[in-house]
Amino acid sequence: MYEGKTVELKSTLTCPNCGHKKDELMPTDACQYFYECVKCKKVLKPLGGDCCVYCSYGSVKCPPIQAEIKCC
């Protein structure tokens, strides 16, 4: 539960550079602004308007966005 709402904590990140997919557990206490692809080593940053790499490249948006509360 996150702020009284149930949210998914697992998201599959897809690297836009090489297409590699990796399941990750999202942090619940902070936004993750950087993520290094384990395959090509490119450091991902959120796209304009997104708060974190999960909102830009994940199969599931970050917990605050899922719970419809103000994000980082």
SEVEX-461649 format. One record per atom (N, C-alpha, C): residue in three letters; atom name; x, y, z; residue number from 1. Coordinates in steps of 0.001 Angstrom, whole numbers, plus 500000, padded with zeros to 6 digits. Layout:
NODE   aa  at       u       v       w    i
NODE  Ala  CA       X       Y       Z  NUM
...
This chain:
NODE   aa  at       u       v       w    i
NODE  Met   N  500851  498810  500000    1
NODE  Met  CA  500000  500000  500000    1
NODE  Met   C  500890  501246  500000    1
NODE  Tyr   N  500458  502221  499285    2
NODE  Tyr  CA  501194  503475  499157    2
NODE  Tyr   C  500194  504598  499308    2
NODE  Glu   N  500287  505284  500436    3
NODE  Glu  CA  499334  506367  500693    3
NODE  Glu   C  497891  505883  500590    3
NODE  Gly   N  497648  504662  501093    4
NODE  Gly  CA  496290  504127  501082    4
NODE  Gly   C  495875  503454  499797    4
NODE  Lys   N  496749  503426  498801    5
NODE  Lys  CA  496421  502805  497519    5
NODE  Lys   C  497403  501673  497234    5
NODE  Thr   N  496941  500655  496573    6
NODE  Thr  CA  497804  499553  496180    6
NODE  Thr   C  498503  499904  494872    6
NODE  Val   N  499824  499738  494864    7
NODE  Val  CA  500599  500040  493656    7
NODE  Val   C  501506  498860  493323    7
NODE  Glu   N  501850  498752  492059    8
NODE  Glu  CA  502785  497731  491582    8
NODE  Glu   C  504195  498266  491789    8
NODE  Leu   N  505084  497459  492371    9
NODE  Leu  CA  506450  497902  492616    9
NODE  Leu   C  507455  497343  491615    9
NODE  Lys   N  507036  496401  490790   10
NODE  Lys  CA  507937  495818  489795   10
NODE  Lys   C  507633  496423  488425   10
NODE  Ser   N  508698  496830  487739   11
NODE  Ser  CA  508553  497412  486411   11
NODE  Ser   C  509659  496852  485524   11
NODE  Thr   N  509360  496659  484256   12
NODE  Thr  CA  510368  496208  483307   12
NODE  Thr   C  510890  497423  482551   12
NODE  Leu   N  512164  497733  482775   13
NODE  Leu  CA  512787  498847  482071   13
NODE  Leu   C  513303  498363  480726   13
NODE  Thr   N  513049  499142  479684   14
NODE  Thr  CA  513530  498826  478340   14
NODE  Thr   C  514468  499934  477892   14
NODE  Cys   N  515703  499562  477607   15
NODE  Cys  CA  516698  500536  477164   15
NODE  Cys   C  516362  501006  475743   15
NODE  Pro   N  516240  502327  475540   16
NODE  Pro  CA  515935  502828  474200   16
NODE  Pro   C  517134  502732  473255   16
NODE  Asn   N  518318  502517  473801   17
NODE  Asn  CA  519535  502439  473003   17
NODE  Asn   C  519739  501050  472393   17
NODE  Cys   N  519575  499988  473223   18
NODE  Cys  CA  519859  498638  472730   18
NODE  Cys   C  518666  497685  472813   18
NODE  Gly   N  517573  498122  473462   19
NODE  Gly  CA  516377  497294  473551   19
NODE  Gly   C  516385  496268  474674   19
NODE  His   N  517458  496234  475479   20
NODE  His  CA  517539  495276  476586   20
NODE  His   C  516426  495554  477603   20
NODE  Lys   N  515814  494483  478109   21
NODE  Lys  CA  514747  494598  479101   21
NODE  Lys   C  515213  493970  480407   21
NODE  Lys   N  514895  494638  481528   22
NODE  Lys  CA  515266  494111  482839   22
NODE  Lys   C  514183  494463  483846   22
NODE  Asp   N  513753  493449  484602   23
NODE  Asp  CA  512786  493678  485679   23
NODE  Asp   C  513511  494307  486861   23
NODE  Glu   N  512925  495353  487406   24
NODE  Glu  CA  513499  496054  488554   24
NODE  Glu   C  512401  496351  489571   24
NODE  Leu   N  512800  496437  490844   25
NODE  Leu  CA  511891  496894  491889   25
NODE  Leu   C  512070  498396  492023   25
NODE  Met   N  510963  499128  491995   26
NODE  Met  CA  511029  500581  492075   26
NODE  Met   C  511155  501024  493521   26
NODE  Pro   N  511941  502076  493777   27
NODE  Pro  CA  512009  502621  495128   27
NODE  Pro   C  510685  503288  495490   27
NODE  Thr   N  510332  503242  496754   28
NODE  Thr  CA  509085  503881  497189   28
NODE  Thr   C  509343  505196  497915   28
NODE  Asp   N  510612  505478  498212   29
NODE  Asp  CA  510932  506670  498998   29
NODE  Asp   C  511600  507787  498195   29
NODE  Ala   N  511835  507552  496902   30
NODE  Ala  CA  512477  508568  496063   30
NODE  Ala   C  512292  508201  494593   30
NODE  Cys   N  512397  509203  493728   31
NODE  Cys  CA  512369  508944  492290   31
NODE  Cys   C  513758  508524  491849   31
NODE  Gln   N  513831  507651  490872   32
NODE  Gln  CA  515122  507228  490335   32
NODE  Gln   C  515347  507982  489044   32
NODE  Tyr   N  516262  508941  489097   33
NODE  Tyr  CA  516499  509817  487964   33
NODE  Tyr   C  517476  509214  486952   33
NODE  Phe   N  518429  508397  487419   34
NODE  Phe  CA  519407  507778  486536   34
NODE  Phe   C  519305  506260  486614   34
NODE  Tyr   N  519591  505597  485492   35
NODE  Tyr  CA  519633  504136  485455   35
NODE  Tyr   C  520628  503731  484383   35
NODE  Glu   N  521580  502869  484738   36
NODE  Glu  CA  522566  502400  483765   36
NODE  Glu   C  522143  501054  483217   36
NODE  Cys   N  521989  500969  481901   37
NODE  Cys  CA  521626  499717  481248   37
NODE  Cys   C  522727  498688  481505   37
NODE  Val   N  522330  497504  481955   38
NODE  Val  CA  523313  496473  482264   38
NODE  Val   C  523968  495893  481008   38
NODE  Lys   N  523338  496066  479854   39
NODE  Lys  CA  523892  495506  478613   39
NODE  Lys   C  524824  496492  477903   39
NODE  Cys   N  524315  497677  477558   40
NODE  Cys  CA  525123  498615  476763   40
NODE  Cys   C  525790  499707  477608   40
NODE  Lys   N  525442  499768  478898   41
NODE  Lys  CA  526027  500728  479851   41
NODE  Lys   C  525603  502174  479632   41
NODE  Lys   N  524620  502423  478760   42
NODE  Lys  CA  524118  503790  478574   42
NODE  Lys   C  523368  504210  479834   42
NODE  Val   N  523608  505432  480278   43
NODE  Val  CA  522907  505962  481443   43
NODE  Val   C  521630  506634  480960   43
NODE  Leu   N  520501  506112  481426   44
NODE  Leu  CA  519193  506651  481040   44
NODE  Leu   C  518778  507736  482011   44
NODE  Lys   N  518127  508764  481477   45
NODE  Lys  CA  517528  509843  482261   45
NODE  Lys   C  516085  509979  481795   45
NODE  Pro   N  515207  510509  482649   46
NODE  Pro  CA  513803  510658  482253   46
NODE  Pro   C  513644  511563  481030   46
NODE  Leu   N  512632  511263  480240   47
NODE  Leu  CA  512273  512127  479114   47
NODE  Leu   C  511607  513380  479663   47
NODE  Gly   N  511569  514437  478889   48
NODE  Gly  CA  510943  515679  479303   48
NODE  Gly   C  509523  515469  479790   48
NODE  Gly   N  509204  516008  480956   49
NODE  Gly  CA  507871  515877  481516   49
NODE  Gly   C  507699  514683  482433   49
NODE  Asp   N  508637  513745  482430   50
NODE  Asp  CA  508575  512586  483320   50
NODE  Asp   C  509448  512827  484546   50
NODE  Cys   N  509050  512232  485666   51
NODE  Cys  CA  509775  512441  486922   51
NODE  Cys   C  510916  511457  487131   51
NODE  Cys   N  510864  510308  486453   52
NODE  Cys  CA  511891  509292  486699   52
NODE  Cys   C  512020  508350  485499   52
NODE  Val   N  513042  507483  485560   53
NODE  Val  CA  513280  506555  484449   53
NODE  Val   C  512153  505539  484302   53
NODE  Tyr   N  511458  505218  485393   54
NODE  Tyr  CA  510349  504255  485298   54
NODE  Tyr   C  509172  504836  484520   54
NODE  Cys   N  508931  506128  484691   55
NODE  Cys  CA  507837  506768  483948   55
NODE  Cys   C  508179  506881  482460   55
NODE  Ser   N  509462  506970  482133   56
NODE  Ser  CA  509877  507097  480736   56
NODE  Ser   C  510102  505759  480044   56
NODE  Tyr   N  510711  504800  480733   57
NODE  Tyr  CA  511150  503571  480075   57
NODE  Tyr   C  510590  502291  480704   57
NODE  Gly   N  509778  502427  481741   58
NODE  Gly  CA  509265  501251  482428   58
NODE  Gly   C  507911  500789  481927   58
NODE  Ser   N  507602  499534  482211   59
NODE  Ser  CA  506295  498975  481855   59
NODE  Ser   C  505220  499457  482824   59
NODE  Val   N  505646  499948  483993   60
NODE  Val  CA  504746  500457  485027   60
NODE  Val   C  505305  501795  485504   60
NODE  Lys   N  504445  502782  485649   61
NODE  Lys  CA  504866  504095  486158   61
NODE  Lys   C  505282  503981  487624   61
NODE  Cys   N  505990  504970  488131   62
NODE  Cys  CA  506491  504954  489511   62
NODE  Cys   C  505337  504991  490523   62
NODE  Pro   N  505594  504537  491768   63
NODE  Pro  CA  504531  504471  492785   63
NODE  Pro   C  503764  505781  493015   63
NODE  Pro   N  504419  506939  493121   64
NODE  Pro  CA  503637  508167  493325   64
NODE  Pro   C  502665  508460  492173   64
NODE  Ile   N  503083  508223  490951   65
NODE  Ile  CA  502208  508466  489798   65
NODE  Ile   C  501047  507472  489810   65
NODE  Gln   N  501327  506204  490136   66
NODE  Gln  CA  500262  505203  490226   66
NODE  Gln   C  499244  505600  491287   66
NODE  Ala   N  499744  506146  492411   67
NODE  Ala  CA  498859  506508  493521   67
NODE  Ala   C  498217  507872  493321   67
NODE  Glu   N  498547  508527  492197   68
NODE  Glu  CA  497991  509830  491851   68
NODE  Glu   C  498267  510881  492904   68
NODE  Ile   N  499535  510898  493372   69
NODE  Ile  CA  499950  511925  494314   69
NODE  Ile   C  501133  512686  493719   69
NODE  Lys   N  501448  513820  494310   70
NODE  Lys  CA  502548  514633  493821   70
NODE  Lys   C  503850  513844  493884   70
NODE  Cys   N  504576  513870  492791   71
NODE  Cys  CA  505828  513122  492684   71
NODE  Cys   C  506994  514029  493082   71
NODE  Cys   N  508175  513454  493093   72
NODE  Cys  CA  509411  514140  493510   72
NODE  Cys   C  509606  515485  492848   72
